[in-house]
Amino acid sequence: MSGRLGKWLLDVWDHAWLLHVWGFHEVRLGIEDVKVRIPGVEKVVLEARRVVLGEQ
């Protein structure tokens, strides 16, 4: 999927991993750490939806 969507997907995937591990499992992230990553998460969800549905 990163081949179709570009390098930004790899970057956002790294952010998602960080949120999952350090925010959920380790409970080491504060609310501000999470808030700054929300736009990237929203972008990957919207772009994945666009690709899956075949939208332009």
Short mmCIF file of the C-alpha atoms (twelve columns), coordinates in Angstrom:
data_MODEL
# 
_entry.id   MODEL 
# 
loop_
_atom_site.group_PDB 
_atom_site.id 
_atom_site.type_symbol 
_atom_site.label_atom_id 
_atom_site.label_alt_id 
_atom_site.label_comp_id 
_atom_site.label_asym_id 
_atom_site.label_seq_id 
_atom_site.Cartn_x 
_atom_site.Cartn_y 
_atom_site.Cartn_z 
_atom_site.pdbx_PDB_model_num 
ATOM 1  C CA . MET A 1  0.000   0.000  0.000  1 
ATOM 2  C CA . SER A 2  2.884   2.399  0.669  1 
ATOM 3  C CA . GLY A 3  3.924   1.965  -2.964 1 
ATOM 4  C CA . ARG A 4  0.594   3.398  -4.068 1 
ATOM 5  C CA . LEU A 5  0.228   6.064  -1.406 1 
ATOM 6  C CA . GLY A 6  3.812   7.185  -0.850 1 
ATOM 7  C CA . LYS A 7  6.338   7.556  1.943  1 
ATOM 8  C CA . TRP A 8  3.899   9.432  4.178  1 
ATOM 9  C CA . LEU A 9  2.145   6.104  4.819  1 
ATOM 10 C CA . LEU A 10 5.299   4.626  6.341  1 
ATOM 11 C CA . ASP A 11 5.689   7.708  8.524  1 
ATOM 12 C CA . VAL A 12 2.095   7.555  9.715  1 
ATOM 13 C CA . TRP A 13 2.381   3.813  10.303 1 
ATOM 14 C CA . ASP A 14 5.321   4.540  12.605 1 
ATOM 15 C CA . HIS A 15 3.165   7.053  14.478 1 
ATOM 16 C CA . ALA A 16 0.362   4.498  14.754 1 
ATOM 17 C CA . TRP A 17 2.778   1.928  16.184 1 
ATOM 18 C CA . LEU A 18 4.074   4.491  18.679 1 
ATOM 19 C CA . LEU A 19 0.526   5.343  19.747 1 
ATOM 20 C CA . HIS A 20 -0.386  1.689  20.128 1 
ATOM 21 C CA . VAL A 21 2.678   0.590  22.067 1 
ATOM 22 C CA . TRP A 22 3.573   3.673  24.122 1 
ATOM 23 C CA . GLY A 23 0.050   5.021  24.457 1 
ATOM 24 C CA . PHE A 24 -1.943  1.847  24.988 1 
ATOM 25 C CA . HIS A 25 0.339   -0.919 26.266 1 
ATOM 26 C CA . GLU A 26 2.929   1.123  28.140 1 
ATOM 27 C CA . VAL A 27 0.676   4.088  29.055 1 
ATOM 28 C CA . ARG A 28 3.573   6.522  28.655 1 
ATOM 29 C CA . LEU A 29 2.004   9.125  26.364 1 
ATOM 30 C CA . GLY A 30 0.133   12.144 27.621 1 
ATOM 31 C CA . ILE A 31 -2.938  13.618 25.970 1 
ATOM 32 C CA . GLU A 32 -0.878  16.199 24.063 1 
ATOM 33 C CA . ASP A 33 1.354   13.426 22.677 1 
ATOM 34 C CA . VAL A 34 -1.756  11.762 21.312 1 
ATOM 35 C CA . LYS A 35 -3.451  14.927 20.033 1 
ATOM 36 C CA . VAL A 36 -0.546  15.919 17.780 1 
ATOM 37 C CA . ARG A 37 -0.759  12.552 16.010 1 
ATOM 38 C CA . ILE A 38 -4.504  12.621 15.287 1 
ATOM 39 C CA . PRO A 39 -4.229  14.352 11.871 1 
ATOM 40 C CA . GLY A 40 -1.859  11.657 10.596 1 
ATOM 41 C CA . VAL A 41 -4.139  8.886  11.788 1 
ATOM 42 C CA . GLU A 42 -7.146  10.552 10.150 1 
ATOM 43 C CA . LYS A 43 -5.238  10.902 6.886  1 
ATOM 44 C CA . VAL A 44 -4.269  7.240  6.712  1 
ATOM 45 C CA . VAL A 45 -7.839  6.143  7.463  1 
ATOM 46 C CA . LEU A 46 -9.277  8.421  4.769  1 
ATOM 47 C CA . GLU A 47 -6.651  7.459  2.186  1 
ATOM 48 C CA . ALA A 48 -7.052  3.742  2.880  1 
ATOM 49 C CA . ARG A 49 -10.812 4.127  2.507  1 
ATOM 50 C CA . ARG A 50 -10.311 5.953  -0.790 1 
ATOM 51 C CA . VAL A 51 -8.056  3.190  -2.138 1 
ATOM 52 C CA . VAL A 52 -10.304 0.353  -0.977 1 
ATOM 53 C CA . LEU A 53 -13.400 1.965  -2.474 1 
ATOM 54 C CA . GLY A 54 -11.573 2.911  -5.686 1 
ATOM 55 C CA . GLU A 55 -12.318 6.605  -5.281 1 
ATOM 56 C CA . GLN A 56 -10.232 9.261  -7.019 1 
# 
